[in-house]
Amino acid sequence: MARASLWEACKVIDILISPRAPQLDLRPVMHRIGLIALSTDHTTEVDFARILAPAGIGIYVARIPFVNPVTPERLRAMEPDLAGGAALILPGESLDAIVYGCTSASVCIGDDVVQAQVTRGKPGCPVVTPVSAALKGLAALKARRLSVLTPYTPDTSRPMAEMFEAVGYTIDRFTCLNMTDDRDMARIAQDELVELARDATSPQSDALFISCTAVRAAGIIGRIEAATGTTALSSNYAAAWNAARICGVSGALAPGRLMALQLPH
């Protein structure tokens, strides 16, 4: 009976249409980037929200299937989903940039192939991968000798070592953690990451690159640089820096030497 009475009362309420049409902004936020994240990812959205959102950059995410373990074969299996994932992000609307959130897949699939597939789904939009961002970051830092730390197995790490050597970098030390599940990679303690980075850095190197968008290194780059005595960048850190510069946002959005620099010409 009470529910019936409530229904009767609601029926007599007049719903008014405002005579004033609201004024619309061009965009809800000044800048916006898309992120194609893995279905298993715990880290990239959090890193981007911390680094980019305070600068007025909105992050719009689509997730694509990924099944552990992290192997070259499983990484390459994501290629057919890239265009569809990109197309799902604000369909019919432009983005300042779109980021694919997987470093090892960018290497195993091929960075040029990844960028072409993402462009199919979002034509005309600049594409950022952790690999392309890292290479731009290293160029901005004028680094030529590298130490590299990955959470992967040797088989998954090897294509990355070959990629860096193929584009002219000298690798002084390459260390991997022999892990196969990206969910565990996301659970590596940050204090432990600092110590692992210290051990992985050769004194001859101009920079340390910490690979994998799952690894929570972007928030502690300042600590890692202090511990290693050299410039450091991680996958998410480099990608966020690259995306911010494409948006026209300058300045140090997070601690670390790279964040003070502009994109290289």
C-alpha positions as CSV (number, residue, x, y, z in Angstrom):
1,M,0.0,0.0,0.0
2,A,2.8,2.4,0.9
3,R,4.5,1.8,-2.5
4,A,1.2,2.4,-4.3
5,S,0.8,5.7,-2.5
6,L,4.3,6.8,-3.3
7,W,3.6,6.1,-7.0
8,E,0.4,8.1,-6.9
9,A,2.2,11.0,-5.4
10,C,5.0,10.9,-8.0
11,K,2.5,11.0,-10.8
12,V,1.3,14.5,-9.9
13,I,4.8,16.1,-9.9
14,D,5.5,18.4,-12.9
15,I,8.9,18.0,-14.6
16,L,9.9,21.4,-15.9
17,I,12.2,21.9,-18.9
18,S,14.5,24.8,-18.2
19,P,14.1,27.7,-20.7
20,R,17.8,28.2,-20.5
21,A,20.1,26.0,-22.6
22,P,23.4,25.4,-20.8
23,Q,26.6,26.8,-22.2
24,L,29.0,24.1,-23.2
25,D,32.8,24.1,-23.0
26,L,34.7,22.8,-26.0
27,R,36.0,19.9,-23.8
28,P,35.4,18.7,-20.2
29,V,39.2,19.0,-19.8
30,M,41.7,21.0,-21.8
31,H,43.8,18.0,-23.0
32,R,42.9,14.4,-23.4
33,I,44.9,11.3,-24.2
34,G,43.7,7.7,-24.8
35,L,45.3,4.7,-23.2
36,I,45.1,1.2,-24.5
37,A,45.8,-0.9,-21.4
38,L,46.1,-4.6,-20.9
39,S,43.2,-6.4,-19.2
40,T,45.6,-7.4,-16.5
41,D,47.3,-4.0,-15.9
42,H,47.3,-2.6,-12.4
43,T,49.7,0.3,-12.8
44,T,49.5,2.5,-15.9
45,E,46.2,4.2,-15.1
46,V,47.4,5.0,-11.6
47,D,50.7,6.4,-12.9
48,F,49.1,8.5,-15.6
49,A,46.4,9.8,-13.2
50,R,49.1,10.9,-10.7
51,I,51.5,12.5,-13.3
52,L,49.1,13.9,-16.0
53,A,45.7,14.6,-14.4
54,P,47.0,17.5,-12.2
55,A,48.2,19.2,-15.4
56,G,44.7,19.2,-16.8
57,I,45.2,16.1,-19.0
58,G,42.3,13.7,-19.0
59,I,43.1,9.9,-19.4
60,Y,40.5,7.8,-21.3
61,V,41.1,4.1,-21.2
62,A,40.2,1.0,-23.2
63,R,41.4,-2.4,-22.1
64,I,42.3,-5.2,-24.5
65,P,42.7,-8.9,-23.7
66,F,45.9,-10.3,-22.4
67,V,46.6,-13.7,-20.9
68,N,49.7,-14.5,-18.8
69,P,52.4,-15.7,-18.9
70,V,54.4,-12.8,-20.5
71,T,56.1,-14.5,-23.4
72,P,56.8,-13.2,-26.9
73,E,54.0,-15.4,-28.3
74,R,51.4,-14.0,-25.8
75,L,52.6,-10.5,-26.4
76,R,52.3,-10.8,-30.2
77,A,48.8,-12.1,-29.8
78,M,47.6,-8.6,-28.8
79,E,48.2,-7.2,-32.3
80,P,44.7,-7.9,-33.7
81,D,43.0,-6.1,-30.9
82,L,45.0,-2.8,-31.1
83,A,42.9,-1.1,-33.7
84,G,39.6,-2.0,-32.1
85,G,40.8,-0.9,-28.7
86,A,41.9,2.5,-30.1
87,A,38.5,2.9,-31.8
88,L,36.6,2.5,-28.5
89,I,38.2,5.5,-27.0
90,L,35.8,8.5,-27.4
91,P,34.5,7.4,-30.8
92,G,34.2,10.2,-33.3
93,E,36.2,12.6,-31.0
94,S,39.8,13.7,-31.3
95,L,42.6,13.0,-28.8
96,D,45.8,14.8,-28.3
97,A,47.6,11.5,-28.3
98,I,47.0,7.8,-27.7
99,V,49.3,5.5,-25.7
100,Y,49.7,1.8,-26.0
101,G,50.6,0.5,-22.5
102,C,52.9,-2.4,-23.1
103,T,56.6,-2.1,-23.6
104,S,57.6,-5.7,-24.4
105,A,54.7,-6.1,-26.8
106,S,55.8,-2.9,-28.6
107,V,59.2,-4.6,-29.2
108,C,57.8,-8.1,-30.0
109,I,55.1,-6.9,-32.3
110,G,57.3,-4.2,-33.7
111,D,56.9,-0.5,-32.8
112,D,56.0,0.5,-36.4
113,V,53.3,-2.2,-36.6
114,V,51.8,-1.2,-33.2
115,Q,51.6,2.4,-34.3
116,A,50.1,1.5,-37.7
117,Q,47.4,-0.6,-36.0
118,V,46.5,2.0,-33.4
119,T,46.3,4.6,-36.2
120,R,43.8,2.4,-38.0
121,G,41.5,2.6,-35.0
122,K,42.2,6.3,-34.4
123,P,43.3,8.0,-37.6
124,G,45.2,11.2,-37.4
125,C,46.1,10.8,-33.7
126,P,49.7,10.8,-32.6
127,V,50.7,7.4,-31.2
128,V,53.0,6.9,-28.2
129,T,54.4,3.6,-27.1
130,P,56.7,3.0,-24.2
131,V,59.5,2.1,-26.6
132,S,59.1,5.2,-28.8
133,A,58.8,7.4,-25.7
134,A,61.9,5.9,-24.1
135,L,63.9,6.4,-27.3
136,K,62.8,10.1,-27.4
137,G,63.6,10.4,-23.7
138,L,67.1,9.0,-24.2
139,A,67.7,11.3,-27.2
140,A,66.6,14.3,-25.1
141,L,69.0,13.2,-22.3
142,K,71.7,12.7,-24.9
143,A,72.4,9.2,-23.5
144,R,74.4,6.7,-25.6
145,R,75.3,4.0,-23.0
146,L,72.6,2.2,-21.2
147,S,71.8,-0.1,-18.3
148,V,68.5,-1.9,-18.6
149,L,66.3,-3.5,-15.9
150,T,63.3,-5.7,-16.9
151,P,61.0,-7.9,-14.9
152,Y,60.8,-10.4,-17.8
153,T,62.5,-13.7,-18.6
154,P,65.7,-13.8,-20.7
155,D,63.6,-14.9,-23.7
156,T,61.3,-11.9,-23.4
157,S,64.1,-9.5,-22.6
158,R,66.4,-10.5,-25.5
159,P,64.3,-8.7,-28.2
160,M,64.6,-5.5,-26.2
161,A,68.4,-5.8,-25.9
162,E,68.5,-6.4,-29.7
163,M,66.3,-3.4,-30.3
164,F,68.5,-1.0,-28.3
165,E,71.6,-2.2,-30.0
166,A,70.0,-2.0,-33.4
167,V,69.3,1.7,-33.0
168,G,72.9,2.4,-31.8
169,Y,72.9,2.2,-28.0
170,T,75.7,0.5,-26.1
171,I,74.3,-1.7,-23.3
172,D,76.7,-1.8,-20.4
173,R,74.5,-4.0,-18.2
174,F,71.2,-5.8,-18.9
175,T,69.4,-7.4,-15.9
176,C,66.1,-9.3,-15.9
177,L,64.1,-10.6,-12.9
178,N,62.9,-13.8,-14.7
179,M,59.2,-13.1,-13.9
180,T,56.3,-14.3,-16.1
181,D,53.1,-12.8,-14.6
182,D,52.5,-9.1,-15.1
183,R,50.3,-9.0,-12.0
184,D,53.3,-10.1,-9.9
185,M,55.4,-7.5,-11.7
186,A,53.0,-4.8,-10.4
187,R,53.5,-6.1,-6.8
188,I,57.3,-5.5,-6.7
189,A,57.8,-3.3,-3.6
190,Q,59.1,0.2,-4.4
191,D,61.9,0.0,-1.8
192,E,63.0,-3.2,-3.5
193,L,62.8,-1.5,-6.9
194,V,65.3,1.1,-5.7
195,E,67.8,-1.6,-4.6
196,L,67.2,-3.6,-7.8
197,A,67.9,-0.4,-9.9
198,R,71.1,0.2,-7.9
199,D,72.3,-3.3,-8.6
200,A,71.3,-3.1,-12.3
201,T,73.2,0.2,-13.1
202,S,76.6,0.2,-14.5
203,P,78.8,3.2,-13.5
204,Q,79.7,3.5,-17.3
205,S,76.0,4.1,-18.3
206,D,74.5,7.5,-19.1
207,A,71.0,6.3,-18.2
208,L,69.1,3.4,-16.7
209,F,65.9,2.3,-18.4
210,I,63.4,0.3,-16.3
211,S,61.1,-1.6,-18.7
212,C,57.5,-2.7,-18.2
213,T,54.3,-0.6,-17.7
214,A,53.3,-3.0,-14.9
215,V,56.4,-2.0,-12.8
216,R,55.7,0.8,-10.3
217,A,58.9,2.8,-11.0
218,A,57.4,6.0,-12.4
219,G,56.5,7.3,-9.0
220,I,60.0,6.8,-7.5
221,I,62.3,8.0,-10.4
222,G,63.8,10.7,-8.2
223,R,64.7,8.1,-5.5
224,I,66.2,5.8,-8.2
225,E,68.3,8.6,-9.6
226,A,69.6,9.4,-6.2
227,A,70.4,5.8,-5.4
228,T,72.1,5.0,-8.8
229,G,73.8,8.3,-9.4
230,T,72.6,8.4,-13.0
231,T,69.5,9.4,-15.0
232,A,66.6,7.0,-14.9
233,L,63.5,6.5,-16.8
234,S,60.8,3.9,-16.8
235,S,58.1,2.9,-19.4
236,N,55.2,4.8,-17.8
237,Y,57.4,7.8,-16.9
238,A,58.7,8.2,-20.4
239,A,55.2,7.7,-22.0
240,A,53.6,10.2,-19.6
241,W,56.4,12.7,-20.4
242,N,56.0,12.2,-24.1
243,A,52.2,12.5,-24.0
244,A,52.4,15.7,-21.9
245,R,54.8,17.3,-24.3
246,I,52.5,16.4,-27.3
247,C,49.7,18.1,-25.4
248,G,51.9,21.2,-25.1
249,V,52.2,20.8,-21.3
250,S,55.7,21.7,-20.2
251,G,57.5,21.7,-16.8
252,A,58.4,19.0,-14.4
253,L,55.3,17.0,-13.8
254,A,57.2,14.6,-11.5
255,P,60.7,14.2,-10.0
256,G,63.5,13.1,-12.4
257,R,65.8,14.7,-14.9
258,L,63.8,13.9,-18.0
259,M,60.7,15.8,-16.8
260,A,62.7,19.0,-17.1
261,L,63.3,18.5,-20.8
262,Q,61.3,19.1,-24.0
263,L,60.9,16.6,-26.9
264,P,64.0,16.3,-29.1
265,H,63.7,17.7,-32.6
